[in-house]
């Protein structure tokens, strides 16, 4: 009965994946028109424009919207492997392939004692709840690499280190996955991979690190945690404005730099906490690497000046790896991330106009989504700390003399 039930569960999971992914593909191909702004324009216009520059052997170093590490060029150029398809169509097909690869990795990670398919179910459910934006950004490709690195950490540290470093050169955040990795081989592999790949891009393509300046100058994006200050302030006389800036819709005006600096401070504080945790943690289990990675990505996302909808793909992927382990402490934070996914789709793209207008609906959606992420971050950090850092115990004092010794008459 149990093998039959397992096969039925797997068939159901794969069936749901197939139906939901077909729906996403129909949306990005515009067979079905999804309400709200056209999420595919990033691929058909921006990515395609970068592609035309990258094929000449240089990075788009004069374009402030290029804010990605050098290996991101591989994602932008990837549709070239399907030359029989138009650029955007090829990109969407490759995004689907990355989604399928991630599911395959999670199913493989569910094998063995102490493992579970909960992670695969989280991935199957979470991705469609974010809407077609998932296939219209290259973050799903980065997430596939990150998931592969996390799942390899236990048995294949060199491969894990290489994948994490390569992921970081695709979109920075996978560097956080190394936080709890203790095997020296993984760190050496990551360092070698990072230096070699970055060096190759720097030597062969001008402008490989121009993105650092563009990323530094970004402001407070309208979906971030800090943006709630200005969404409310607009109803009380704040005279700033909302504009497309550095490739995203941001607040510009008085005190915005203060909030942006505050976000950077919070990110620094989160990193300091993670370093302190790493120094004090002594209890490491097979799922600690995944739990720590999920916590780190949550903290990085929540404190960022930008919380774009595609960032949620990172959280779903990292949370899914945690849930592959039955003993993981990240069940409740992962459920909160899953709950935040449909709210994210509501605020972008469905009702993004309300967010930009800072009306009651837009503010409510942001408050709920960001509140869920803050709660998930705090729960994850607390669970990670309690599971790995030993509690402080008072040093027992030396025992005093017994009653018999105290009352004994000297001879």
MIBA-964662 format. One record per residue (C-alpha): x, y negated, z; residue number from 1. Coordinates in nm, 4 decimals, always signed. Each point is the difference from the previous one (the first is absolute). Example, Ala and Ser with C-alpha at 12.3 -4.5 7.8 and 13.67 -1.06 7.14 Angstrom:
BEGIN
       c1       c2       c3   k
  +1.2300  +0.4500  +0.7800   1
  +0.1370  -0.3440  -0.0660   2
//
This chain:
BEGIN
       c1       c2       c3   k
  +0.0000  +0.0000  +0.0000   1
  +0.2764  -0.2453  +0.0918   2
  +0.1869  +0.0226  -0.3349   3
  -0.3328  -0.0398  -0.1819   4
  -0.0870  -0.3054  +0.2093   5
  +0.3451  -0.1463  -0.0634   6
  -0.0372  +0.0481  -0.3742   7
  -0.3439  -0.1602  +0.0135   8
  +0.1377  -0.2965  +0.1945   9
  +0.2815  -0.0444  -0.2516  10
  -0.2430  +0.0221  -0.2913  11
  -0.2199  -0.2640  +0.1609  12
  +0.2966  -0.2291  +0.0619  13
  +0.1216  +0.0320  -0.3589  14
  -0.3516  -0.0500  -0.1318  15
  -0.0456  -0.3227  +0.1967  16
  +0.3414  -0.1185  -0.1154  17
  -0.0921  +0.0664  -0.3632  18
  -0.3350  -0.1783  +0.0169  19
  +0.1254  -0.3055  +0.1882  20
  +0.3107  -0.0386  -0.2147  21
  -0.2023  +0.0289  -0.3188  22
  -0.2137  -0.2858  +0.1327  23
  +0.3084  -0.2120  +0.0721  24
  +0.1400  +0.0686  -0.3455  25
  -0.3287  -0.0952  -0.1651  26
  +0.0046  -0.3279  +0.1927  27
  +0.3535  -0.1036  -0.0958  28
  -0.0624  +0.1014  -0.3608  29
  -0.3132  -0.2214  +0.0173  30
  -0.2336  +0.2751  -0.1070  31
  -0.1743  -0.0916  +0.3243  32
  +0.0184  -0.3692  +0.0901  33
  +0.0899  -0.0440  +0.3653  34
  -0.1432  -0.3165  +0.1627  35
  +0.2262  -0.2872  +0.0958  36
  +0.3221  -0.1285  -0.1564  37
  +0.1684  +0.2136  -0.2650  38
  +0.2584  +0.1965  +0.1993  39
  +0.1623  +0.1378  -0.3163  40
  +0.1372  -0.3355  -0.1173  41
  +0.3129  +0.0494  +0.2108  42
  +0.0868  +0.2971  -0.2209  43
  -0.1207  -0.1233  -0.3386  44
  +0.1413  -0.3525  +0.0392  45
  +0.2629  -0.0280  +0.2767  46
  +0.1557  +0.3472  -0.0134  47
  -0.0091  -0.0029  -0.3790  48
  +0.1756  -0.3356  -0.0033  49
  +0.2698  +0.1325  +0.2321  50
  +0.0315  +0.3084  -0.2198  51
  +0.0771  -0.2172  -0.3016  52
  +0.2791  -0.1701  +0.1968  53
  +0.1404  +0.3151  +0.1612  54
  +0.0389  +0.1851  -0.3301  55
  +0.2462  -0.2731  -0.1045  56
  +0.2332  +0.1081  +0.2826  57
  -0.0630  -0.2769  +0.2516  58
  -0.2325  -0.0671  +0.2910  59
  -0.2660  -0.2753  -0.0179  60
  +0.2202  -0.2216  +0.2161  61
  -0.1794  -0.3213  -0.0969  62
  -0.3421  +0.1372  +0.1009  63
  -0.0820  -0.0683  +0.3674  64
  -0.2628  +0.2740  -0.0048  65
  +0.2766  +0.2608  -0.0366  66
  +0.0531  +0.0780  +0.3702  67
  +0.1068  +0.3621  -0.0091  68
  +0.3273  +0.1914  +0.0487  69
  +0.1861  +0.1080  -0.3144  70
  -0.1304  +0.3586  -0.0227  71
  -0.3513  -0.1422  -0.0462  72
  +0.1085  -0.0451  -0.3602  73
  -0.0337  +0.3758  -0.0420  74
  -0.3679  -0.0124  +0.0992  75
  -0.0667  -0.2900  -0.2353  76
  +0.1819  +0.1759  -0.2847  77
  -0.1562  +0.3412  +0.0708  78
  -0.2821  -0.0297  -0.2599  79
  +0.2719  +0.0374  -0.2628  80
  -0.0069  +0.3757  +0.0698  81
  -0.3503  +0.0046  -0.1548  82
  +0.0657  -0.1946  -0.3210  83
  -0.3187  +0.1310  -0.1619  84
  -0.2095  -0.1974  +0.2514  85
  -0.0504  -0.3743  +0.0369  86
  +0.2085  -0.1426  +0.2884  87
  -0.2799  -0.0443  +0.2557  88
  -0.1597  +0.3360  -0.0790  89
  +0.3344  +0.1756  +0.0368  90
  +0.0582  -0.1729  +0.3328  91
  -0.3390  +0.1120  +0.1353  92
  +0.0660  +0.3582  -0.1081  93
  +0.3366  -0.0053  +0.1788  94
  -0.1664  -0.1442  +0.3125  95
  -0.2417  +0.2932  -0.0113  96
  +0.2965  +0.2368  -0.0340  97
  +0.1659  -0.1574  +0.3068  98
  -0.3258  +0.0421  +0.1919  99
  -0.0137  +0.3685  -0.1002 100
  +0.3656  +0.0502  +0.0939 101
  -0.0650  -0.1497  +0.3436 102
  -0.2903  +0.2368  +0.0571 103
  +0.2147  +0.2964  -0.1089 104
  +0.2724  -0.1048  +0.2457 105
  -0.2496  -0.0303  +0.2851 106
  -0.1488  +0.3418  -0.0761 107
  +0.3484  +0.1486  +0.0009 108
  +0.0727  -0.1799  +0.3252 109
  -0.3096  +0.1600  +0.1530 110
  +0.1452  +0.3499  -0.0321 111
  +0.1436  +0.1835  +0.2970 112
  -0.0558  +0.0183  +0.3718 113
  -0.1135  -0.3161  +0.1740 114
  -0.0997  -0.1597  -0.3292 115
  -0.3368  -0.1250  -0.1243 116
  -0.1786  -0.1201  -0.3131 117
  -0.1304  -0.3047  +0.1847 118
  +0.2648  -0.2077  -0.1722 119
  -0.1146  +0.1083  -0.3438 120
  -0.3588  -0.0812  +0.0922 121
  +0.1039  -0.3459  +0.1218 122
  +0.1682  -0.0658  -0.3351 123
  -0.2927  +0.1319  -0.2031 124
  -0.2458  -0.2174  +0.1963 125
  +0.2090  -0.3128  +0.0517 126
  +0.1133  -0.0748  -0.3543 127
  -0.3455  -0.0311  -0.1651 128
  -0.1252  -0.2066  +0.2947 129
  +0.2516  -0.2667  -0.1081 130
  -0.1544  -0.0190  -0.3467 131
  +0.1690  -0.0318  -0.3401 132
  +0.2727  -0.2321  +0.1327 133
  +0.1966  +0.3141  +0.0926 134
  +0.0546  +0.0939  -0.3643 135
  +0.0611  -0.3590  -0.1074 136
  +0.3159  -0.0428  +0.2107 137
  +0.3192  +0.2031  +0.0158 138
  -0.0240  +0.0548  +0.3775 139
  -0.1490  +0.3472  -0.0458 140
  +0.3235  +0.1003  -0.1770 141
  +0.2088  -0.1337  +0.2888 142
  -0.2222  +0.1809  +0.2488 143
  +0.0562  +0.3305  -0.1811 144
  +0.3761  -0.0438  +0.0435 145
  -0.0440  -0.0950  +0.3677 146
  -0.2224  +0.2994  +0.0732 147
  +0.2543  +0.2300  -0.1639 148
  +0.2768  -0.1503  +0.2140 149
  -0.1924  +0.0376  +0.3256 150
  -0.0971  +0.3600  -0.0696 151
  +0.3605  +0.0867  -0.0906 152
  +0.1440  -0.1494  +0.3195 153
  -0.0225  +0.3183  +0.2048 154
  +0.1688  +0.2535  -0.2273 155
  +0.1726  -0.2035  -0.2691 156
  +0.1577  -0.3073  +0.1653 157
  +0.2204  -0.0930  -0.2954 158
  -0.2938  +0.0044  -0.2388 159
  -0.2102  -0.1949  +0.2506 160
  +0.2662  -0.2685  +0.0365 161
  +0.0383  -0.0346  -0.3765 162
  -0.3766  -0.0290  -0.0520 163
  -0.0411  -0.2562  +0.2779 164
  +0.2805  -0.2148  -0.1378 165
  -0.1363  +0.0246  -0.3520 166
  -0.3453  -0.0925  +0.1317 167
  +0.1481  -0.3037  +0.1733 168
  +0.1468  -0.1112  -0.3323 169
  -0.3475  +0.0343  -0.1497 170
  -0.1820  -0.2081  +0.2625 171
  +0.2030  -0.0499  +0.3218 172
  -0.2451  +0.1479  +0.2528 173
  +0.1153  +0.3657  -0.0365 174
  +0.3223  -0.1085  +0.1741 175
  -0.2071  +0.0097  +0.3204 176
  -0.0398  +0.3753  -0.0418 177
  +0.3622  +0.0516  +0.1050 178
  -0.0724  -0.1393  +0.3446 179
  -0.0378  +0.3303  +0.1847 180
  +0.2237  +0.2147  -0.2196 181
  +0.2840  +0.1305  +0.2162 182
  +0.1886  +0.2210  -0.2458 183
  +0.3195  -0.1710  -0.1112 184
  -0.0276  +0.1672  -0.3391 185
  -0.3207  -0.1924  -0.0712 186
  +0.1578  -0.3354  +0.0833 187
  +0.3100  +0.0728  -0.2073 188
  -0.2143  +0.1087  -0.2923 189
  -0.2155  -0.3127  +0.0335 190
  +0.3051  -0.2262  +0.0083 191
  +0.1604  +0.1635  -0.3022 192
  -0.3246  -0.0038  -0.1987 193
  -0.0702  -0.3623  +0.0866 194
  +0.3487  -0.1205  -0.0898 195
  +0.0204  +0.1989  -0.3241 196
  -0.3464  -0.0888  -0.1311 197
  +0.0185  -0.3668  +0.1025 198
  +0.3506  -0.0236  -0.1391 199
  -0.1058  +0.1447  -0.3345 200
  -0.2811  -0.2512  -0.0350 201
  +0.2212  -0.2913  +0.1089 202
  +0.2702  +0.1016  -0.2481 203
  -0.2250  +0.0623  -0.2974 204
  -0.2948  -0.2407  +0.0323 205
  +0.0368  -0.3706  +0.0869 206
  -0.2302  -0.1314  +0.2726 207
  -0.0317  +0.3238  +0.1958 208
  -0.0249  -0.1837  +0.3327 209
  -0.1707  -0.3228  -0.1065 210
  -0.3105  +0.1309  +0.1754 211
  +0.1500  -0.0787  +0.3414 212
  -0.0405  -0.3739  -0.0473 213
  -0.3514  +0.0308  -0.1365 214
  -0.1080  +0.2220  +0.2906 215
  +0.1513  -0.2400  +0.2539 216
  -0.2069  -0.2933  -0.1208 217
  -0.3415  +0.1654  +0.0225 218
  -0.2669  -0.1581  +0.2190 219
  -0.3031  +0.1286  +0.1902 220
  -0.2212  +0.2102  -0.2248 221
  -0.3771  -0.0270  +0.0482 222
  -0.0415  +0.3636  +0.1084 223
  +0.2709  +0.0055  +0.2658 224
  -0.0542  +0.0005  +0.3740 225
  +0.1345  -0.3532  +0.0338 226
  -0.2323  -0.1280  -0.2714 227
  -0.2954  +0.0307  +0.2371 228
  +0.1269  -0.3158  +0.1701 229
  -0.0535  -0.2012  -0.3177 230
  -0.3214  +0.1733  -0.1014 231
  -0.1490  -0.1265  +0.3259 232
  +0.1846  -0.3340  -0.0117 233
  -0.1570  -0.0822  -0.3375 234
  -0.3324  -0.0313  +0.1829 235
  +0.1502  -0.2481  +0.2467 236
  +0.1620  -0.2603  -0.2233 237
  +0.3241  +0.1632  -0.1095 238
  +0.0850  -0.1588  -0.3342 239
  +0.2162  +0.2688  -0.1573 240
  -0.0907  +0.1968  -0.3106 241
  -0.0006  +0.3481  -0.1506 242
  +0.2124  +0.0470  -0.3103 243
  +0.1622  +0.2731  -0.2059 244
  +0.3594  -0.0202  +0.1196 245
  +0.2915  +0.2421  -0.0523 246
  -0.2342  +0.2516  -0.1545 247
  -0.2624  +0.0099  +0.2764 248
  -0.2802  -0.2209  +0.1322 249
  +0.1478  -0.1942  +0.2906 250
  -0.0809  -0.2835  +0.2368 251
  +0.1970  -0.3192  -0.0617 252
  -0.0094  -0.3043  +0.2224 253
  +0.0661  -0.1224  +0.3554 254
  +0.1291  +0.2546  +0.2525 255
  +0.0159  +0.2852  -0.2515 256
  +0.3769  +0.0197  +0.0441 257
  -0.0535  +0.0353  +0.3755 258
  -0.2258  +0.3012  -0.0448 259
  +0.2367  +0.1525  -0.2580 260
  +0.2899  -0.0420  +0.2418 261
  -0.2107  +0.1527  +0.2743 262
  -0.0656  +0.3030  -0.2200 263
  +0.3726  +0.0403  -0.0602 264
  +0.0584  -0.0236  +0.3748 265
  -0.2583  +0.2726  +0.0634 266
  +0.1642  +0.2201  -0.2624 267
  +0.3335  -0.0535  +0.1733 268
  -0.1557  +0.0826  +0.3362 269
  -0.1499  +0.3185  -0.1448 270
  +0.3386  +0.1030  -0.1386 271
  +0.1615  -0.0743  +0.3364 272
  -0.2588  +0.2205  +0.1717 273
  +0.0672  +0.2793  -0.2487 274
  +0.3744  -0.0238  +0.0628 275
  -0.0612  +0.0095  +0.3778 276
  -0.2223  +0.3036  -0.0459 277
  +0.2686  +0.1722  -0.2035 278
  +0.2598  -0.0635  +0.2702 279
  -0.2194  +0.1304  +0.2823 280
  -0.1775  +0.2896  -0.1736 281
  +0.1304  +0.3421  +0.1006 282
  -0.2831  +0.2425  -0.0809 283
  +0.0031  +0.0736  -0.3719 284
  -0.2310  +0.2562  -0.1609 285
  -0.0521  +0.0991  -0.3658 286
  -0.2697  -0.2668  -0.0413 287
  +0.1856  -0.2870  +0.1712 288
  +0.1551  -0.1257  -0.3238 289
  -0.3419  -0.0298  -0.1644 290
  -0.1620  -0.1523  +0.3104 291
  +0.2740  -0.2605  +0.0314 292
  -0.0136  -0.0802  -0.3720 293
  -0.3782  -0.0491  +0.0109 294
  +0.0317  -0.2258  +0.3050 295
  +0.2769  -0.2048  -0.1594 296
  -0.1914  -0.0504  -0.3254 297
  -0.3112  -0.1005  +0.1964 298
  +0.1948  -0.2601  +0.1988 299
  +0.1727  -0.1288  -0.3135 300
  -0.3319  -0.0326  -0.1838 301
  -0.1951  -0.1682  +0.2790 302
  +0.2672  -0.2621  +0.0711 303
  +0.0693  -0.0793  -0.3664 304
  -0.0826  -0.3350  -0.1587 305
  -0.1731  +0.2021  -0.2713 306
  -0.2423  +0.2928  +0.0381 307
  -0.0902  +0.0860  -0.3548 308
  -0.2590  +0.2770  -0.0528 309
  +0.2591  +0.2324  -0.1512 310
  +0.1944  -0.0042  +0.3283 311
  -0.2721  +0.2247  +0.1376 312
  +0.1242  +0.2766  -0.2311 313
  +0.3241  +0.0060  +0.1998 314
  -0.1901  +0.0477  +0.3231 315
  -0.2245  +0.2731  -0.1376 316
  +0.3023  +0.1889  -0.1331 317
  +0.2070  -0.0298  +0.3186 318
  -0.3006  +0.0855  +0.2154 319
  -0.0724  +0.3028  -0.2171 320
  +0.3494  +0.1382  +0.0626 321
  -0.0572  -0.0369  +0.3767 322
  -0.3232  +0.1956  -0.0203 323
  +0.1780  +0.2881  -0.1741 324
  +0.1280  +0.0793  +0.3511 325
  -0.2597  +0.1268  +0.2456 326
  +0.1916  -0.1439  +0.2967 327
  +0.0280  -0.3521  -0.1416 328
  -0.1205  -0.2781  +0.2310 329
  -0.1132  -0.2157  -0.2909 330
  -0.3528  +0.1343  -0.0461 331
  -0.1867  -0.3036  +0.1352 332
  +0.2198  -0.2608  -0.1754 333
  -0.0424  +0.1912  -0.3272 334
  -0.3792  -0.0029  +0.0416 335
  +0.0108  -0.3779  +0.0550 336
  +0.2048  -0.0407  -0.3185 337
  -0.2557  +0.2107  -0.1847 338
  -0.2793  -0.2222  +0.1370 339
  +0.1903  -0.3072  -0.1200 340
  +0.0140  +0.1318  -0.3581 341
  -0.3629  -0.0675  -0.1054 342
  +0.0099  -0.3385  +0.1748 343
  +0.3087  -0.0805  -0.2058 344
  -0.1845  +0.0896  -0.3198 345
  -0.2860  -0.2274  +0.1059 346
  +0.2311  -0.2967  +0.0563 347
  +0.1897  +0.0743  -0.3208 348
  -0.1174  +0.0204  -0.2648 349
  -0.3731  +0.0127  +0.0723 350
  -0.0448  -0.3146  +0.2098 351
  +0.3347  -0.1690  -0.0449 352
  -0.1764  -0.3234  -0.0958 353
  -0.1396  -0.0121  +0.3545 354
  +0.3499  +0.0456  +0.1425 355
  +0.1383  -0.2818  -0.2147 356
  -0.2942  -0.2211  +0.1017 357
  +0.0584  +0.0779  +0.3711 358
  -0.3720  +0.0482  +0.0508 359
  -0.1558  +0.2088  +0.2769 360
  +0.0021  +0.3224  -0.2010 361
  +0.3614  -0.0410  -0.1084 362
  +0.1237  -0.0803  +0.3511 363
  -0.1956  +0.2913  +0.1460 364
  +0.1445  +0.2470  -0.2480 365
  +0.3547  -0.1153  +0.0692 366
  -0.0516  +0.0012  +0.3761 367
  -0.1347  +0.3562  -0.0088 368
  +0.2658  +0.1369  -0.2367 369
  +0.2920  -0.1700  +0.1733 370
  -0.1438  +0.0813  +0.3416 371
  -0.0081  +0.3700  -0.0904 372
  +0.3630  -0.0171  -0.1110 373
  +0.1082  -0.1791  +0.3180 374
  -0.1803  +0.2614  +0.2106 375
  +0.1601  +0.2797  -0.2018 376
  +0.3446  -0.1578  +0.0470 377
  -0.0371  -0.0306  +0.3768 378
  -0.1363  +0.3522  +0.0374 379
  +0.2771  +0.1437  -0.2182 380
  +0.2746  -0.1873  +0.1867 381
  -0.1365  +0.1084  +0.3381 382
  -0.0369  +0.3632  -0.1060 383
  +0.3513  +0.0081  -0.1484 384
  +0.1528  -0.1496  +0.3144 385
  -0.1795  +0.2352  +0.2394 386
  +0.0861  +0.3065  -0.2057 387
  +0.3706  -0.0702  -0.0380 388
  +0.1248  -0.2326  +0.2756 389
  +0.0297  +0.1599  +0.3455 390
  -0.1874  -0.1774  +0.2767 391
  +0.2100  -0.1789  +0.2609 392
  +0.0145  +0.1973  +0.3204 393
  +0.1192  -0.1168  +0.3387 394
  +0.3235  +0.1609  +0.1090 395
  -0.0867  +0.2134  +0.3006 396
  +0.1702  -0.1114  +0.3185 397
  +0.2234  +0.2408  +0.1914 398
  -0.2013  +0.2081  +0.2466 399
  +0.0366  -0.1026  +0.3650 400
  +0.0676  +0.2337  +0.2899 401
  -0.2750  +0.2398  +0.0996 402
  -0.2019  -0.0380  +0.3223 403
  +0.1921  +0.2880  +0.1551 404
  +0.3336  -0.1651  -0.0799 405
  -0.1150  -0.3346  +0.1366 406
  -0.1171  +0.1489  +0.3337 407
  +0.2837  +0.2461  +0.0529 408
  +0.1944  -0.0617  +0.3259 409
  +0.3773  -0.0119  -0.0548 410
  +0.1876  +0.2816  +0.1648 411
//
